Amino acid sequence: MFCQRCDKPLKADEAEKIDHHGATGAGSTITVCRIPCRPTPQQTAPYETGR
Ligand SMILES: [Zn+2]
């Protein structure tokens, strides 16, 4: 599974499911890190993205 906040792979004991309330009012459960993590920036970063 992957953290849906920072997009990193998670082990079962590192993950936490939280309720995420969307704008539609329909809540959905997302998996995130148990520890607070930084969301991946959505804007284009000036870093090289190649591997
Ligand atoms: Zn995370």
mmCIF file of the protein (N, C-alpha, C, O) and its ligand, coordinates in Angstrom:
data_MODEL
# 
_entry.id   MODEL 
# 
loop_
_entity.id 
_entity.type 
_entity.pdbx_number_of_molecules 
1 polymer     1 
2 non-polymer 1 
# 
_entity_poly.entity_id                      1 
_entity_poly.type                           'polypeptide(L)' 
_entity_poly.nstd_linkage                   no 
_entity_poly.nstd_monomer                   no 
_entity_poly.pdbx_seq_one_letter_code       MFCQRCDKPLKADEAEKIDHHGATGAGSTITVCRIPCRPTPQQTAPYETGR 
_entity_poly.pdbx_seq_one_letter_code_can   MFCQRCDKPLKADEAEKIDHHGATGAGSTITVCRIPCRPTPQQTAPYETGR 
_entity_poly.pdbx_strand_id                 A 
# 
loop_
_entity_poly_seq.entity_id 
_entity_poly_seq.num 
_entity_poly_seq.mon_id 
_entity_poly_seq.hetero 
1 1  MET n 
1 2  PHE n 
1 3  CYS n 
1 4  GLN n 
1 5  ARG n 
1 6  CYS n 
1 7  ASP n 
1 8  LYS n 
1 9  PRO n 
1 10 LEU n 
1 11 LYS n 
1 12 ALA n 
1 13 ASP n 
1 14 GLU n 
1 15 ALA n 
1 16 GLU n 
1 17 LYS n 
1 18 ILE n 
1 19 ASP n 
1 20 HIS n 
1 21 HIS n 
1 22 GLY n 
1 23 ALA n 
1 24 THR n 
1 25 GLY n 
1 26 ALA n 
1 27 GLY n 
1 28 SER n 
1 29 THR n 
1 30 ILE n 
1 31 THR n 
1 32 VAL n 
1 33 CYS n 
1 34 ARG n 
1 35 ILE n 
1 36 PRO n 
1 37 CYS n 
1 38 ARG n 
1 39 PRO n 
1 40 THR n 
1 41 PRO n 
1 42 GLN n 
1 43 GLN n 
1 44 THR n 
1 45 ALA n 
1 46 PRO n 
1 47 TYR n 
1 48 GLU n 
1 49 THR n 
1 50 GLY n 
1 51 ARG n 
# 
loop_
_struct_asym.id 
_struct_asym.entity_id 
A 1 
B 2 
# 
loop_
_chem_comp.id 
_chem_comp.type 
_chem_comp.mon_nstd_flag 
ALA 'L-peptide linking' y 
ARG 'L-peptide linking' y 
ASP 'L-peptide linking' y 
CYS 'L-peptide linking' y 
GLN 'L-peptide linking' y 
GLU 'L-peptide linking' y 
GLY 'peptide linking'   y 
HIS 'L-peptide linking' y 
ILE 'L-peptide linking' y 
LEU 'L-peptide linking' y 
LYS 'L-peptide linking' y 
MET 'L-peptide linking' y 
PHE 'L-peptide linking' y 
PRO 'L-peptide linking' y 
SER 'L-peptide linking' y 
THR 'L-peptide linking' y 
TYR 'L-peptide linking' y 
VAL 'L-peptide linking' y 
ZN  non-polymer         . 
# 
_pdbx_entity_nonpoly.entity_id   2 
_pdbx_entity_nonpoly.name        ? 
_pdbx_entity_nonpoly.comp_id     ZN 
# 
_pdbx_nonpoly_scheme.asym_id         B 
_pdbx_nonpoly_scheme.entity_id       2 
_pdbx_nonpoly_scheme.mon_id          ZN 
_pdbx_nonpoly_scheme.ndb_seq_num     1 
_pdbx_nonpoly_scheme.pdb_seq_num     101 
_pdbx_nonpoly_scheme.auth_seq_num    101 
_pdbx_nonpoly_scheme.pdb_mon_id      ZN 
_pdbx_nonpoly_scheme.auth_mon_id     ZN 
_pdbx_nonpoly_scheme.pdb_strand_id   A 
_pdbx_nonpoly_scheme.pdb_ins_code    . 
# 
loop_
_atom_site.group_PDB 
_atom_site.id 
_atom_site.type_symbol 
_atom_site.label_atom_id 
_atom_site.label_alt_id 
_atom_site.label_comp_id 
_atom_site.label_asym_id 
_atom_site.label_entity_id 
_atom_site.label_seq_id 
_atom_site.pdbx_PDB_ins_code 
_atom_site.Cartn_x 
_atom_site.Cartn_y 
_atom_site.Cartn_z 
_atom_site.occupancy 
_atom_site.B_iso_or_equiv 
_atom_site.pdbx_formal_charge 
_atom_site.auth_seq_id 
_atom_site.auth_comp_id 
_atom_site.auth_asym_id 
_atom_site.auth_atom_id 
_atom_site.pdbx_PDB_model_num 
ATOM   1   N  N  . MET A 1 1  ? 0.847   -1.193 0.000   1.00 0.00 ? 1   MET A N  1 
ATOM   2   C  CA . MET A 1 1  ? 0.000   0.000  0.000   1.00 0.00 ? 1   MET A CA 1 
ATOM   3   C  C  . MET A 1 1  ? 0.878   1.236  0.000   1.00 0.00 ? 1   MET A C  1 
ATOM   4   O  O  . MET A 1 1  ? 2.060   1.179  0.337   1.00 0.00 ? 1   MET A O  1 
ATOM   5   N  N  . PHE A 1 2  ? 0.291   2.334  -0.376  1.00 0.00 ? 2   PHE A N  1 
ATOM   6   C  CA . PHE A 1 2  ? 1.034   3.579  -0.475  1.00 0.00 ? 2   PHE A CA 1 
ATOM   7   C  C  . PHE A 1 2  ? 0.321   4.679  0.299   1.00 0.00 ? 2   PHE A C  1 
ATOM   8   O  O  . PHE A 1 2  ? -0.907  4.721  0.368   1.00 0.00 ? 2   PHE A O  1 
ATOM   9   N  N  . CYS A 1 3  ? 1.104   5.547  0.865   1.00 0.00 ? 3   CYS A N  1 
ATOM   10  C  CA . CYS A 1 3  ? 0.536   6.722  1.519   1.00 0.00 ? 3   CYS A CA 1 
ATOM   11  C  C  . CYS A 1 3  ? -0.106  7.599  0.451   1.00 0.00 ? 3   CYS A C  1 
ATOM   12  O  O  . CYS A 1 3  ? 0.512   7.916  -0.566  1.00 0.00 ? 3   CYS A O  1 
ATOM   13  N  N  . GLN A 1 4  ? -1.327  7.977  0.692   1.00 0.00 ? 4   GLN A N  1 
ATOM   14  C  CA . GLN A 1 4  ? -2.009  8.797  -0.299  1.00 0.00 ? 4   GLN A CA 1 
ATOM   15  C  C  . GLN A 1 4  ? -1.760  10.277 -0.062  1.00 0.00 ? 4   GLN A C  1 
ATOM   16  O  O  . GLN A 1 4  ? -2.333  11.135 -0.734  1.00 0.00 ? 4   GLN A O  1 
ATOM   17  N  N  . ARG A 1 5  ? -0.902  10.559 0.896   1.00 0.00 ? 5   ARG A N  1 
ATOM   18  C  CA . ARG A 1 5  ? -0.549  11.947 1.137   1.00 0.00 ? 5   ARG A CA 1 
ATOM   19  C  C  . ARG A 1 5  ? 0.833   12.250 0.559   1.00 0.00 ? 5   ARG A C  1 
ATOM   20  O  O  . ARG A 1 5  ? 1.021   13.234 -0.157  1.00 0.00 ? 5   ARG A O  1 
ATOM   21  N  N  . CYS A 1 6  ? 1.805   11.377 0.886   1.00 0.00 ? 6   CYS A N  1 
ATOM   22  C  CA . CYS A 1 6  ? 3.157   11.639 0.394   1.00 0.00 ? 6   CYS A CA 1 
ATOM   23  C  C  . CYS A 1 6  ? 3.580   10.613 -0.652  1.00 0.00 ? 6   CYS A C  1 
ATOM   24  O  O  . CYS A 1 6  ? 4.670   10.711 -1.216  1.00 0.00 ? 6   CYS A O  1 
ATOM   25  N  N  . ASP A 1 7  ? 2.717   9.627  -0.912  1.00 0.00 ? 7   ASP A N  1 
ATOM   26  C  CA . ASP A 1 7  ? 2.941   8.734  -2.044  1.00 0.00 ? 7   ASP A CA 1 
ATOM   27  C  C  . ASP A 1 7  ? 4.068   7.735  -1.811  1.00 0.00 ? 7   ASP A C  1 
ATOM   28  O  O  . ASP A 1 7  ? 4.581   7.157  -2.770  1.00 0.00 ? 7   ASP A O  1 
ATOM   29  N  N  . LYS A 1 8  ? 4.457   7.523  -0.575  1.00 0.00 ? 8   LYS A N  1 
ATOM   30  C  CA . LYS A 1 8  ? 5.512   6.572  -0.309  1.00 0.00 ? 8   LYS A CA 1 
ATOM   31  C  C  . LYS A 1 8  ? 4.924   5.209  0.041   1.00 0.00 ? 8   LYS A C  1 
ATOM   32  O  O  . LYS A 1 8  ? 3.803   5.114  0.541   1.00 0.00 ? 8   LYS A O  1 
ATOM   33  N  N  . PRO A 1 9  ? 5.694   4.157  -0.227  1.00 0.00 ? 9   PRO A N  1 
ATOM   34  C  CA . PRO A 1 9  ? 5.224   2.825  0.151   1.00 0.00 ? 9   PRO A CA 1 
ATOM   35  C  C  . PRO A 1 9  ? 5.212   2.666  1.663   1.00 0.00 ? 9   PRO A C  1 
ATOM   36  O  O  . PRO A 1 9  ? 6.094   3.162  2.364   1.00 0.00 ? 9   PRO A O  1 
ATOM   37  N  N  . LEU A 1 10 ? 4.209   1.973  2.145   1.00 0.00 ? 10  LEU A N  1 
ATOM   38  C  CA . LEU A 1 10 ? 4.035   1.818  3.580   1.00 0.00 ? 10  LEU A CA 1 
ATOM   39  C  C  . LEU A 1 10 ? 3.943   0.349  3.953   1.00 0.00 ? 10  LEU A C  1 
ATOM   40  O  O  . LEU A 1 10 ? 3.413   -0.476 3.210   1.00 0.00 ? 10  LEU A O  1 
ATOM   41  N  N  . LYS A 1 11 ? 4.477   0.053  5.128   1.00 0.00 ? 11  LYS A N  1 
ATOM   42  C  CA . LYS A 1 11 ? 4.214   -1.254 5.703   1.00 0.00 ? 11  LYS A CA 1 
ATOM   43  C  C  . LYS A 1 11 ? 2.911   -1.172 6.484   1.00 0.00 ? 11  LYS A C  1 
ATOM   44  O  O  . LYS A 1 11 ? 2.407   -0.090 6.785   1.00 0.00 ? 11  LYS A O  1 
ATOM   45  N  N  . ALA A 1 12 ? 2.392   -2.329 6.798   1.00 0.00 ? 12  ALA A N  1 
ATOM   46  C  CA . ALA A 1 12 ? 1.079   -2.366 7.450   1.00 0.00 ? 12  ALA A CA 1 
ATOM   47  C  C  . ALA A 1 12 ? 1.098   -1.640 8.784   1.00 0.00 ? 12  ALA A C  1 
ATOM   48  O  O  . ALA A 1 12 ? 0.131   -0.972 9.151   1.00 0.00 ? 12  ALA A O  1 
ATOM   49  N  N  . ASP A 1 13 ? 2.217   -1.774 9.514   1.00 0.00 ? 13  ASP A N  1 
ATOM   50  C  CA . ASP A 1 13 ? 2.256   -1.146 10.832  1.00 0.00 ? 13  ASP A CA 1 
ATOM   51  C  C  . ASP A 1 13 ? 2.676   0.321  10.764  1.00 0.00 ? 13  ASP A C  1 
ATOM   52  O  O  . ASP A 1 13 ? 2.778   0.995  11.789  1.00 0.00 ? 13  ASP A O  1 
ATOM   53  N  N  . GLU A 1 14 ? 2.916   0.801  9.564   1.00 0.00 ? 14  GLU A N  1 
ATOM   54  C  CA . GLU A 1 14 ? 3.261   2.215  9.409   1.00 0.00 ? 14  GLU A CA 1 
ATOM   55  C  C  . GLU A 1 14 ? 2.083   3.007  8.854   1.00 0.00 ? 14  GLU A C  1 
ATOM   56  O  O  . GLU A 1 14 ? 2.103   4.237  8.802   1.00 0.00 ? 14  GLU A O  1 
ATOM   57  N  N  . ALA A 1 15 ? 1.085   2.285  8.453   1.00 0.00 ? 15  ALA A N  1 
ATOM   58  C  CA . ALA A 1 15 ? -0.029  2.939  7.784   1.00 0.00 ? 15  ALA A CA 1 
ATOM   59  C  C  . ALA A 1 15 ? -1.159  3.222  8.760   1.00 0.00 ? 15  ALA A C  1 
ATOM   60  O  O  . ALA A 1 15 ? -1.311  2.556  9.784   1.00 0.00 ? 15  ALA A O  1 
ATOM   61  N  N  . GLU A 1 16 ? -1.926  4.205  8.417   1.00 0.00 ? 16  GLU A N  1 
ATOM   62  C  CA . GLU A 1 16 ? -3.092  4.536  9.210   1.00 0.00 ? 16  GLU A CA 1 
ATOM   63  C  C  . GLU A 1 16 ? -4.204  4.952  8.259   1.00 0.00 ? 16  GLU A C  1 
ATOM   64  O  O  . GLU A 1 16 ? -3.986  5.710  7.314   1.00 0.00 ? 16  GLU A O  1 
ATOM   65  N  N  . LYS A 1 17 ? -5.368  4.454  8.518   1.00 0.00 ? 17  LYS A N  1 
ATOM   66  C  CA . LYS A 1 17 ? -6.500  4.826  7.674   1.00 0.00 ? 17  LYS A CA 1 
ATOM   67  C  C  . LYS A 1 17 ? -7.266  5.961  8.338   1.00 0.00 ? 17  LYS A C  1 
ATOM   68  O  O  . LYS A 1 17 ? -7.638  5.888  9.509   1.00 0.00 ? 17  LYS A O  1 
ATOM   69  N  N  . ILE A 1 18 ? -7.485  6.988  7.573   1.00 0.00 ? 18  ILE A N  1 
ATOM   70  C  CA . ILE A 1 18 ? -8.222  8.127  8.102   1.00 0.00 ? 18  ILE A CA 1 
ATOM   71  C  C  . ILE A 1 18 ? -9.384  8.445  7.187   1.00 0.00 ? 18  ILE A C  1 
ATOM   72  O  O  . ILE A 1 18 ? -9.387  8.112  6.002   1.00 0.00 ? 18  ILE A O  1 
ATOM   73  N  N  . ASP A 1 19 ? -10.354 9.089  7.764   1.00 0.00 ? 19  ASP A N  1 
ATOM   74  C  CA . ASP A 1 19 ? -11.498 9.519  6.959   1.00 0.00 ? 19  ASP A CA 1 
ATOM   75  C  C  . ASP A 1 19 ? -11.147 10.803 6.240   1.00 0.00 ? 19  ASP A C  1 
ATOM   76  O  O  . ASP A 1 19 ? -10.670 11.768 6.838   1.00 0.00 ? 19  ASP A O  1 
ATOM   77  N  N  . HIS A 1 20 ? -11.389 10.790 4.975   1.00 0.00 ? 20  HIS A N  1 
ATOM   78  C  CA . HIS A 1 20 ? -11.126 11.984 4.170   1.00 0.00 ? 20  HIS A CA 1 
ATOM   79  C  C  . HIS A 1 20 ? -12.457 12.456 3.605   1.00 0.00 ? 20  HIS A C  1 
ATOM   80  O  O  . HIS A 1 20 ? -13.111 11.755 2.833   1.00 0.00 ? 20  HIS A O  1 
ATOM   81  N  N  . HIS A 1 21 ? -12.831 13.635 4.000   1.00 0.00 ? 21  HIS A N  1 
ATOM   82  C  CA . HIS A 1 21 ? -14.125 14.141 3.571   1.00 0.00 ? 21  HIS A CA 1 
ATOM   83  C  C  . HIS A 1 21 ? -13.947 14.989 2.320   1.00 0.00 ? 21  HIS A C  1 
ATOM   84  O  O  . HIS A 1 21 ? -13.313 16.044 2.346   1.00 0.00 ? 21  HIS A O  1 
ATOM   85  N  N  . GLY A 1 22 ? -14.493 14.527 1.279   1.00 0.00 ? 22  GLY A N  1 
ATOM   86  C  CA . GLY A 1 22 ? -14.378 15.250 0.019   1.00 0.00 ? 22  GLY A CA 1 
ATOM   87  C  C  . GLY A 1 22 ? -15.376 16.378 -0.047  1.00 0.00 ? 22  GLY A C  1 
ATOM   88  O  O  . GLY A 1 22 ? -16.232 16.529 0.825   1.00 0.00 ? 22  GLY A O  1 
ATOM   89  N  N  . ALA A 1 23 ? -15.254 17.163 -1.087  1.00 0.00 ? 23  ALA A N  1 
ATOM   90  C  CA . ALA A 1 23 ? -16.119 18.322 -1.251  1.00 0.00 ? 23  ALA A CA 1 
ATOM   91  C  C  . ALA A 1 23 ? -17.555 17.899 -1.522  1.00 0.00 ? 23  ALA A C  1 
ATOM   92  O  O  . ALA A 1 23 ? -18.487 18.676 -1.311  1.00 0.00 ? 23  ALA A O  1 
ATOM   93  N  N  . THR A 1 24 ? -17.732 16.686 -1.981  1.00 0.00 ? 24  THR A N  1 
ATOM   94  C  CA . THR A 1 24 ? -19.072 16.226 -2.307  1.00 0.00 ? 24  THR A CA 1 
ATOM   95  C  C  . THR A 1 24 ? -19.838 15.817 -1.055  1.00 0.00 ? 24  THR A C  1 
ATOM   96  O  O  . THR A 1 24 ? -21.051 15.611 -1.100  1.00 0.00 ? 24  THR A O  1 
ATOM   97  N  N  . GLY A 1 25 ? -19.131 15.701 0.051   1.00 0.00 ? 25  GLY A N  1 
ATOM   98  C  CA . GLY A 1 25 ? -19.778 15.274 1.273   1.00 0.00 ? 25  GLY A CA 1 
ATOM   99  C  C  . GLY A 1 25 ? -19.668 13.786 1.488   1.00 0.00 ? 25  GLY A C  1 
ATOM   100 O  O  . GLY A 1 25 ? -19.877 13.294 2.597   1.00 0.00 ? 25  GLY A O  1 
ATOM   101 N  N  . ALA A 1 26 ? -19.343 13.071 0.438   1.00 0.00 ? 26  ALA A N  1 
ATOM   102 C  CA . ALA A 1 26 ? -19.172 11.634 0.562   1.00 0.00 ? 26  ALA A CA 1 
ATOM   103 C  C  . ALA A 1 26 ? -17.784 11.350 1.099   1.00 0.00 ? 26  ALA A C  1 
ATOM   104 O  O  . ALA A 1 26 ? -16.787 11.587 0.416   1.00 0.00 ? 26  ALA A O  1 
ATOM   105 N  N  . GLY A 1 27 ? -17.719 10.850 2.304   1.00 0.00 ? 27  GLY A N  1 
ATOM   106 C  CA . GLY A 1 27 ? -16.417 10.590 2.900   1.00 0.00 ? 27  GLY A CA 1 
ATOM   107 C  C  . GLY A 1 27 ? -15.803 9.332  2.326   1.00 0.00 ? 27  GLY A C  1 
ATOM   108 O  O  . GLY A 1 27 ? -16.503 8.391  1.951   1.00 0.00 ? 27  GLY A O  1 
ATOM   109 N  N  . SER A 1 28 ? -14.497 9.332  2.267   1.00 0.00 ? 28  SER A N  1 
ATOM   110 C  CA . SER A 1 28 ? -13.791 8.147  1.817   1.00 0.00 ? 28  SER A CA 1 
ATOM   111 C  C  . SER A 1 28 ? -12.615 7.911  2.753   1.00 0.00 ? 28  SER A C  1 
ATOM   112 O  O  . SER A 1 28 ? -12.104 8.843  3.375   1.00 0.00 ? 28  SER A O  1 
ATOM   113 N  N  . THR A 1 29 ? -12.204 6.687  2.844   1.00 0.00 ? 29  THR A N  1 
ATOM   114 C  CA . THR A 1 29 ? -11.088 6.370  3.714   1.00 0.00 ? 29  THR A CA 1 
ATOM   115 C  C  . THR A 1 29 ? -9.810  6.314  2.902   1.00 0.00 ? 29  THR A C  1 
ATOM   116 O  O  . THR A 1 29 ? -9.739  5.633  1.878   1.00 0.00 ? 29  THR A O  1 
ATOM   117 N  N  . ILE A 1 30 ? -8.812  7.027  3.361   1.00 0.00 ? 30  ILE A N  1 
ATOM   118 C  CA . ILE A 1 30 ? -7.526  7.005  2.675   1.00 0.00 ? 30  ILE A CA 1 
ATOM   119 C  C  . ILE A 1 30 ? -6.458  6.459  3.615   1.00 0.00 ? 30  ILE A C  1 
ATOM   120 O  O  . ILE A 1 30 ? -6.602  6.516  4.836   1.00 0.00 ? 30  ILE A O  1 
ATOM   121 N  N  . THR A 1 31 ? -5.420  5.946  3.051   1.00 0.00 ? 31  THR A N  1 
ATOM   122 C  CA . THR A 1 31 ? -4.309  5.416  3.826   1.00 0.00 ? 31  THR A CA 1 
ATOM   123 C  C  . THR A 1 31 ? -3.165  6.409  3.813   1.00 0.00 ? 31  THR A C  1 
ATOM   124 O  O  . THR A 1 31 ? -2.725  6.861  2.756   1.00 0.00 ? 31  THR A O  1 
ATOM   125 N  N  . VAL A 1 32 ? -2.694  6.737  4.994   1.00 0.00 ? 32  VAL A N  1 
ATOM   126 C  CA . VAL A 1 32 ? -1.573  7.674  5.097   1.00 0.00 ? 32  VAL A CA 1 
ATOM   127 C  C  . VAL A 1 32 ? -0.573  7.134  6.108   1.00 0.00 ? 32  VAL A C  1 
ATOM   128 O  O  . VAL A 1 32 ? -0.838  6.151  6.800   1.00 0.00 ? 32  VAL A O  1 
ATOM   129 N  N  . CYS A 1 33 ? 0.578   7.790  6.183   1.00 0.00 ? 33  CYS A N  1 
ATOM   130 C  CA . CYS A 1 33 ? 1.569   7.444  7.181   1.00 0.00 ? 33  CYS A CA 1 
ATOM   131 C  C  . CYS A 1 33 ? 1.003   7.674  8.581   1.00 0.00 ? 33  CYS A C  1 
ATOM   132 O  O  . CYS A 1 33 ? 0.230   8.605  8.811   1.00 0.00 ? 33  CYS A O  1 
ATOM   133 N  N  . ARG A 1 34 ? 1.398   6.822  9.493   1.00 0.00 ? 34  ARG A N  1 
ATOM   134 C  CA . ARG A 1 34 ? 0.973   7.027  10.876  1.00 0.00 ? 34  ARG A CA 1 
ATOM   135 C  C  . ARG A 1 34 ? 1.632   8.279  11.458  1.00 0.00 ? 34  ARG A C  1 
ATOM   136 O  O  . ARG A 1 34 ? 1.036   9.010  12.249  1.00 0.00 ? 34  ARG A O  1 
ATOM   137 N  N  . ILE A 1 35 ? 2.859   8.497  11.049  1.00 0.00 ? 35  ILE A N  1 
ATOM   138 C  CA . ILE A 1 35 ? 3.523   9.726  11.456  1.00 0.00 ? 35  ILE A CA 1 
ATOM   139 C  C  . ILE A 1 35 ? 3.150   10.825 10.477  1.00 0.00 ? 35  ILE A C  1 
ATOM   140 O  O  . ILE A 1 35 ? 2.865   10.549 9.312   1.00 0.00 ? 35  ILE A O  1 
ATOM   141 N  N  . PRO A 1 36 ? 3.151   12.054 10.934  1.00 0.00 ? 36  PRO A N  1 
ATOM   142 C  CA . PRO A 1 36 ? 2.837   13.151 10.015  1.00 0.00 ? 36  PRO A CA 1 
ATOM   143 C  C  . PRO A 1 36 ? 3.870   13.225 8.898   1.00 0.00 ? 36  PRO A C  1 
ATOM   144 O  O  . PRO A 1 36 ? 5.074   13.186 9.150   1.00 0.00 ? 36  PRO A O  1 
ATOM   145 N  N  . CYS A 1 37 ? 3.403   13.328 7.701   1.00 0.00 ? 37  CYS A N  1 
ATOM   146 C  CA . CYS A 1 37 ? 4.311   13.399 6.561   1.00 0.00 ? 37  CYS A CA 1 
ATOM   147 C  C  . CYS A 1 37 ? 3.930   14.581 5.701   1.00 0.00 ? 37  CYS A C  1 
ATOM   148 O  O  . CYS A 1 37 ? 2.836   15.138 5.799   1.00 0.00 ? 37  CYS A O  1 
ATOM   149 N  N  . ARG A 1 38 ? 4.861   14.936 4.869   1.00 0.00 ? 38  ARG A N  1 
ATOM   150 C  CA . ARG A 1 38 ? 4.597   16.070 3.995   1.00 0.00 ? 38  ARG A CA 1 
ATOM   151 C  C  . ARG A 1 38 ? 3.916   15.590 2.727   1.00 0.00 ? 38  ARG A C  1 
ATOM   152 O  O  . ARG A 1 38 ? 4.336   14.596 2.133   1.00 0.00 ? 38  ARG A O  1 
ATOM   153 N  N  . PRO A 1 39 ? 2.885   16.274 2.312   1.00 0.00 ? 39  PRO A N  1 
ATOM   154 C  CA . PRO A 1 39 ? 2.255   15.930 1.035   1.00 0.00 ? 39  PRO A CA 1 
ATOM   155 C  C  . PRO A 1 39 ? 3.201   16.192 -0.113  1.00 0.00 ? 39  PRO A C  1 
ATOM   156 O  O  . PRO A 1 39 ? 4.005   17.122 -0.074  1.00 0.00 ? 39  PRO A O  1 
ATOM   157 N  N  . THR A 1 40 ? 3.100   15.378 -1.119  1.00 0.00 ? 40  THR A N  1 
ATOM   158 C  CA . THR A 1 40 ? 3.906   15.628 -2.306  1.00 0.00 ? 40  THR A CA 1 
ATOM   159 C  C  . THR A 1 40 ? 3.408   16.875 -2.993  1.00 0.00 ? 40  THR A C  1 
ATOM   160 O  O  . THR A 1 40 ? 2.209   17.028 -3.223  1.00 0.00 ? 40  THR A O  1 
ATOM   161 N  N  . PRO A 1 41 ? 4.308   17.754 -3.317  1.00 0.00 ? 41  PRO A N  1 
ATOM   162 C  CA . PRO A 1 41 ? 3.890   18.986 -4.009  1.00 0.00 ? 41  PRO A CA 1 
ATOM   163 C  C  . PRO A 1 41 ? 3.242   18.663 -5.350  1.00 0.00 ? 41  PRO A C  1 
ATOM   164 O  O  . PRO A 1 41 ? 3.747   17.849 -6.124  1.00 0.00 ? 41  PRO A O  1 
ATOM   165 N  N  . GLN A 1 42 ? 2.147   19.300 -5.600  1.00 0.00 ? 42  GLN A N  1 
ATOM   166 C  CA . GLN A 1 42 ? 1.441   19.034 -6.850  1.00 0.00 ? 42  GLN A CA 1 
ATOM   167 C  C  . GLN A 1 42 ? 1.965   19.909 -7.982  1.00 0.00 ? 42  GLN A C  1 
ATOM   168 O  O  . GLN A 1 42 ? 1.829   19.574 -9.158  1.00 0.00 ? 42  GLN A O  1 
ATOM   169 N  N  . GLN A 1 43 ? 2.560   21.021 -7.611  1.00 0.00 ? 43  GLN A N  1 
ATOM   170 C  CA . GLN A 1 43 ? 3.066   21.897 -8.652  1.00 0.00 ? 43  GLN A CA 1 
ATOM   171 C  C  . GLN A 1 43 ? 4.372   21.351 -9.211  1.00 0.00 ? 43  GLN A C  1 
ATOM   172 O  O  . GLN A 1 43 ? 5.038   20.531 -8.578  1.00 0.00 ? 43  GLN A O  1 
ATOM   173 N  N  . THR A 1 44 ? 4.717   21.802 -10.366 1.00 0.00 ? 44  THR A N  1 
ATOM   174 C  CA . THR A 1 44 ? 5.924   21.333 -11.012 1.00 0.00 ? 44  THR A CA 1 
ATOM   175 C  C  . THR A 1 44 ? 7.150   21.850 -10.262 1.00 0.00 ? 44  THR A C  1 
ATOM   176 O  O  . THR A 1 44 ? 7.359   23.056 -10.127 1.00 0.00 ? 44  THR A O  1 
ATOM   177 N  N  . ALA A 1 45 ? 7.930   20.928 -9.794  1.00 0.00 ? 45  ALA A N  1 
ATOM   178 C  CA . ALA A 1 45 ? 9.109   21.304 -9.023  1.00 0.00 ? 45  ALA A CA 1 
ATOM   179 C  C  . ALA A 1 45 ? 10.314  21.432 -9.955  1.00 0.00 ? 45  ALA A C  1 
ATOM   180 O  O  . ALA A 1 45 ? 10.399  20.751 -10.976 1.00 0.00 ? 45  ALA A O  1 
ATOM   181 N  N  . PRO A 1 46 ? 11.224  22.300 -9.592  1.00 0.00 ? 46  PRO A N  1 
ATOM   182 C  CA . PRO A 1 46 ? 12.412  22.495 -10.451 1.00 0.00 ? 46  PRO A CA 1 
ATOM   183 C  C  . PRO A 1 46 ? 13.476  21.426 -10.249 1.00 0.00 ? 46  PRO A C  1 
ATOM   184 O  O  . PRO A 1 46 ? 14.669  21.696 -10.387 1.00 0.00 ? 46  PRO A O  1 
ATOM   185 N  N  . TYR A 1 47 ? 13.046  20.226 -9.927  1.00 0.00 ? 47  TYR A N  1 
ATOM   186 C  CA . TYR A 1 47 ? 13.993  19.143 -9.776  1.00 0.00 ? 47  TYR A CA 1 
ATOM   187 C  C  . TYR A 1 47 ? 13.936  18.238 -10.993 1.00 0.00 ? 47  TYR A C  1 
ATOM   188 O  O  . TYR A 1 47 ? 12.936  18.201 -11.710 1.00 0.00 ? 47  TYR A O  1 
ATOM   189 N  N  . GLU A 1 48 ? 15.003  17.520 -11.215 1.00 0.00 ? 48  GLU A N  1 
ATOM   190 C  CA . GLU A 1 48 ? 14.966  16.561 -12.315 1.00 0.00 ? 48  GLU A CA 1 
ATOM   191 C  C  . GLU A 1 48 ? 14.170  15.353 -11.863 1.00 0.00 ? 48  GLU A C  1 
ATOM   192 O  O  . GLU A 1 48 ? 14.354  14.855 -10.752 1.00 0.00 ? 48  GLU A O  1 
ATOM   193 N  N  . THR A 1 49 ? 13.288  14.889 -12.724 1.00 0.00 ? 49  THR A N  1 
ATOM   194 C  CA . THR A 1 49 ? 12.387  13.818 -12.349 1.00 0.00 ? 49  THR A CA 1 
ATOM   195 C  C  . THR A 1 49 ? 12.825  12.474 -12.914 1.00 0.00 ? 49  THR A C  1 
ATOM   196 O  O  . THR A 1 49 ? 12.204  11.448 -12.638 1.00 0.00 ? 49  THR A O  1 
ATOM   197 N  N  . GLY A 1 50 ? 13.863  12.482 -13.682 1.00 0.00 ? 50  GLY A N  1 
ATOM   198 C  CA . GLY A 1 50 ? 14.315  11.227 -14.277 1.00 0.00 ? 50  GLY A CA 1 
ATOM   199 C  C  . GLY A 1 50 ? 14.976  10.325 -13.253 1.00 0.00 ? 50  GLY A C  1 
ATOM   200 O  O  . GLY A 1 50 ? 15.459  10.799 -12.225 1.00 0.00 ? 50  GLY A O  1 
ATOM   201 N  N  . ARG A 1 51 ? 15.002  9.035  -13.525 1.00 0.00 ? 51  ARG A N  1 
ATOM   202 C  CA . ARG A 1 51 ? 15.658  8.107  -12.607 1.00 0.00 ? 51  ARG A CA 1 
ATOM   203 C  C  . ARG A 1 51 ? 17.088  7.878  -13.069 1.00 0.00 ? 51  ARG A C  1 
ATOM   204 O  O  . ARG A 1 51 ? 17.828  7.124  -12.437 1.00 0.00 ? 51  ARG A O  1 
HETATM 205 ZN ZN . ZN  B 2 .  ? 2.908   9.763  4.045   1.00 0.00 2 101 ZN  A ZN 1 
# 
